[in-house]
């Protein structure tokens, strides 16, 4: 009989995105646009550290966007759903407090790319942004 892994070995994200808040205002997206960015095959990640005056109660904020280049409304919504899910799984663990992240969908690739590869792309993009 095998023993279950220790609690310290399990790195599971919370079922509810604890500490994640969704960016909704255009000025927040524009500020992220002027900051660091990392292009990956499935998406583009923009990230910026918030000023101390902007710090809110939520440590990590995330936004999602897909232009009409991604496709019709069905394709854009599918791409955003996939981006939301990888953000829910990865950002509570690897996102840094006081940062804003924006995930931008890419035409064709965001919806077609295998989910595990898309998730690995976010791990890679975050490590490059934060210089790990």
C-alpha positions as CSV (number, residue, x, y, z in Angstrom):
1,X,0.0,0.0,0.0
2,X,1.4,3.4,-0.9
3,X,1.4,6.3,1.5
4,X,-0.2,9.6,0.4
5,X,2.1,12.5,-0.2
6,X,2.8,14.9,2.6
7,X,0.8,18.1,2.8
8,X,4.0,20.1,2.0
9,X,4.5,18.2,-1.3
10,X,1.0,19.0,-2.6
11,X,0.9,22.4,-4.4
12,X,-2.8,22.6,-5.3
13,X,-4.4,26.0,-6.1
14,X,-7.5,26.9,-4.1
15,X,-10.9,26.0,-5.7
16,X,-11.8,29.7,-5.5
17,X,-9.1,32.0,-6.8
18,X,-8.1,33.4,-3.4
19,X,-6.1,36.6,-3.8
20,X,-6.9,37.0,-7.5
21,X,-8.9,40.0,-8.6
22,X,-10.0,40.7,-12.2
23,X,-8.9,43.9,-13.9
24,X,-11.8,45.6,-15.5
25,X,-10.8,49.3,-16.0
26,X,-9.1,50.4,-19.1
27,X,-6.5,52.5,-17.3
28,X,-5.2,49.3,-15.5
29,X,-4.9,47.5,-18.8
30,X,-3.0,50.5,-20.3
31,X,-0.6,50.6,-17.4
32,X,0.1,46.9,-17.9
33,X,0.7,47.5,-21.6
34,X,3.5,49.9,-20.8
35,X,5.3,47.4,-18.5
36,X,7.1,44.1,-19.0
37,X,5.8,41.6,-21.5
38,X,6.7,38.1,-22.4
39,X,5.4,36.6,-25.7
40,X,4.7,32.9,-25.7
41,X,3.3,30.7,-28.5
42,X,-0.2,30.5,-26.9
43,X,-0.5,34.0,-25.5
44,X,1.2,37.2,-24.5
45,X,1.8,38.0,-20.8
46,X,2.0,41.6,-19.6
47,X,3.0,42.2,-16.0
48,X,3.6,45.2,-13.9
49,X,4.4,45.9,-10.3
50,X,1.8,48.3,-8.8
51,X,2.9,51.4,-7.0
52,X,2.6,51.4,-3.2
53,X,-0.2,54.0,-3.6
54,X,-2.2,51.6,-5.8
55,X,-1.9,48.6,-3.6
56,X,-5.3,47.2,-2.9
57,X,-6.5,44.4,-0.6
58,X,-6.0,41.8,-3.3
59,X,-2.4,40.9,-3.8
60,X,-2.6,39.7,-7.4
61,X,-4.8,41.1,-10.1
62,X,-5.3,39.6,-13.5
63,X,-6.9,40.7,-16.8
64,X,-7.8,38.8,-20.0
65,X,-8.2,40.1,-23.5
66,X,-8.7,38.7,-27.0
67,X,-9.1,40.9,-30.0
68,X,-11.2,40.2,-33.0
69,X,-8.1,38.7,-34.7
70,X,-8.6,35.7,-32.5
71,X,-11.9,35.0,-34.3
72,X,-15.6,35.3,-33.8
73,X,-17.3,35.7,-30.4
74,X,-17.3,31.9,-29.8
75,X,-13.5,31.6,-30.5
76,X,-12.7,34.7,-28.3
77,X,-14.8,33.4,-25.4
78,X,-13.2,29.9,-25.6
79,X,-9.7,31.5,-25.6
80,X,-10.6,33.6,-22.6
81,X,-12.0,30.7,-20.7
82,X,-8.7,28.8,-21.3
83,X,-6.7,31.8,-20.2
84,X,-8.9,32.2,-17.0
85,X,-8.3,28.6,-16.1
86,X,-4.6,28.6,-16.5
87,X,-4.5,31.8,-14.4
88,X,-6.6,30.2,-11.8
89,X,-4.3,27.2,-11.6
90,X,-0.9,29.0,-11.8
91,X,-1.1,32.6,-10.5
92,X,-2.1,31.8,-6.8
93,X,1.0,29.7,-6.6
94,X,3.5,31.6,-8.8
95,X,2.1,35.1,-9.0
96,X,3.8,37.7,-6.8
97,X,1.8,40.0,-4.5
98,X,1.4,43.6,-5.7
99,X,1.6,42.6,-9.4
100,X,-1.0,43.0,-12.2
101,X,-1.0,40.4,-15.0
102,X,-2.7,40.6,-18.4
103,X,-3.1,37.6,-20.6
104,X,-3.7,38.3,-24.3
105,X,-5.0,35.6,-26.5
106,X,-3.4,34.8,-29.8
107,X,-5.2,34.0,-33.0
108,X,-5.7,30.3,-33.4
109,X,-3.1,29.3,-30.9
110,X,-4.8,30.0,-27.6
111,X,-7.8,27.8,-28.4
112,X,-5.8,25.0,-30.2
113,X,-2.8,24.6,-28.0
114,X,-2.9,21.6,-25.6
115,X,-4.0,22.8,-22.2
116,X,-0.9,21.3,-20.3
117,X,1.4,23.1,-22.8
118,X,-0.5,26.3,-22.3
119,X,-0.2,26.0,-18.5
120,X,3.6,25.3,-18.9
121,X,3.9,28.4,-21.1
122,X,2.5,30.5,-18.2
123,X,5.0,29.0,-15.8
124,X,7.8,29.8,-18.2
125,X,6.5,33.3,-18.8
126,X,6.2,34.1,-15.1
127,X,9.7,32.8,-14.4
128,X,11.1,35.0,-17.2
129,X,9.2,38.1,-16.1
130,X,10.3,37.7,-12.4
131,X,13.8,36.7,-13.4
132,X,13.9,33.4,-11.7
